[in-house]
Amino acid sequence: MVDETVIYASGTELIERYRKRELSPVEVTKEILTRIDRFNPAINAFTTVTHDLALEHAKRAEEAYRRGDAGPLSGVPVSIKDLTPTKGIRTARGSLLSADWIPEEDAPVVERLYAAGVVMLGKTNTPELGWKGDSGNRVFGPTYNPWHRERTAGGSSGGAAAAVATGMGPLAQGSDGAGSIRIPAAFCGIFGHKQSFGLVPQYPSSAVGDLSHLGPMTRTVADAALMLNVMSGADARDRLSWTSGIDYLHGLDGGVAGLRIAWSSDLGYAEVAPAVAERTAAAVRVFADLGAEVVSADPGLASPKWIIDAMWSTAMAGYFAGRLEEVGPLLDPGLLRVVQEAGRFSGADMGRAMQERNTYYAGMRAFMEQYDLLVTPTMPATAFRAGDDAPEASRREGVAPLDWTPFTYPFNLTGQPAATVPCGFDEEGLPVGLQIVGRWRDDSTVLRAAAAFERAMPWRELTPPVE
C-alpha cells in the first residue's frame, strides 16, 4: 500500500521519487484508481475509467525506469477531457448524438502524452460539445464541486478540475473556448493554463474553431509547464499550430521583480462579487511584495461580449446546420436555444464581429505594450448551483450565454496566454481565482509569475473535504 500522501503529490515529485526507486508507478496507479472508485460516484468527474489500460501503462513505466529510458512523464497519471478523441476509448462528448462513440484515432495531444509515458486514467466529464460553464449533460449528469457538493465544478473542463482537486490524478487535459479551463480551475481551487492559441495543436478542430485552446490543468505550476513541454508544437493536422522551441520549465524560479503588472479589478465594466473583489485585490498585492511594479489600469476597451456571443452561437448553429430538425430533440435544451437564437445574426453581423475582433485584439496588444502582465479576477463570483447552465443572476432576458464570465472570453478572442491561480476562499468556503494574462505568445512570463505567486501563497495543502 502506498502512503496516501502520494495522492496529492505533484507529477514532478512522482517522477523524482520514481527515479530514486522510492515509489512504484504500479502501486501509485493502483492507489489512485482505488481513490477514483471511491470518490467518483459522488463527484462524477470521470465518465470512463480505464483501469486495465492504466495498469498496463504503469507497468511499462516501471520497466522504463528500470531500463533507464523513462519518458518525461513516465508513470504520471493523467486524465483526458471527454471532448478529446481517444482511440478505442469511449468519447461521448457529453452528447446523446455520440454517447457510444469509439474513436479510431487519438488526437495529437493524446499521442504526445502517451509517447511521454503517462498513465491513462480515463475520460473526464464535460457539457455537450463544451457549450457551457457547468459540466452537466444528458448522458452522465453534472460534475459536483468537491468543496461544496451542491455547487458546480464549472465547465466545460469541470470533470478535469474536480478530478485534480480531489486527488484523482495530478494531471488533466482540458480545453478552453471561452474560459473552459480557467472557469473550473478557479471554481475547484487548482491551477489552469490556457496557452497561447495554436501552441498546442487541436485536431479534430473544435466546433467553435479558433476560439478553442487545449491546455493543462494541474495542482502545481511546474506540472503544467511539464505538460506544456510535452503537448506543444506544430502538427500538420492543425494548420494554425506552431512551435515555440521553449522549455517552459526553464525560468520558473525567476520571480517577478522588475516586471510591470497592470491590475484591473473589473476590466472597466464587469460586476464582481464583494468577496471575490476583496480576495483578488489582496492577492495582487503579493506581486508588489515580490518586487513587481503593480499599476491599477484598465485596457480602456468596451466589453467584447457581443463579439463572442455572435461567434460562439453561430459556430454552434453551423455545427448542426441542415440536421437540426432531426437532432434537435436530442440536444441539451440550453444548447438548442443557443443554436436557435443564432438566427438573429446575419452574415453581415458575422463579418462585423470578425472585424471588431481584430480591432479588439489590436487595442489589447497596444495596452499590453505598456505592461508585462495583466492581472484580473478569474471569475466575478464563485461556483453556482450544479446542473444549472449559468449563475441565476445571469439567466434573465437580454443576457447572452457567456456574459457571466467577462474576464475569460476576451483572451480567447485575442489568443493571449492566460492562467488562473487559487487565491483564497469566499465566506462559503468556495475557491476564488486570480487570472494572469500575458503578452502575445509569452506563456513563459505567465508561468513564471504564477510560480512566484505559488511560492508566496502556496495552495497545495488546501484540499477539499472529500474524505
Secondary structure, 3 states (H helix, E strand, C coil): CCCHHHHHCCHHHHHHHHHCCCCCHHHHHHHHHHHHHHHHHHHCCEEEECHHHHHHHHHHHHHHHHHCCCCCCCCCEEEEECCCCECCECCCCCCHHHCCCCCCCCCHHHHHHHHCCCEEEEEECCCHHHCCCCCCCCCCCCCEECCEEEEECCCCCHHHHHHHHCCCCCEEEEEECCCCCHHHHHHHCCEEEECCCCCCCCCCCCCCHHHCEEEEEECCHHHHHHHHHHHCCCECCECCCCCCCCCCCCCCCCCCCCCEEEECCCCCCCCCCHHHHHHHHHHHHHHHHCCCEEEECCCCCCCCHHHHHHHHHHHHHHHCCCCHHHHHHHCCHHHHHHHHHHHHCCHHHHHHHHHHHHHHHHHHHHHHCCCCEEEEECCCCCCCECCCCCCHHHCCCCCCCCCCCCCCCHHHHHCCCEEEEEEEECCCCCEEEEEEEECCCCHHHHHHHHHHHHHHCCCCCCCCCCC
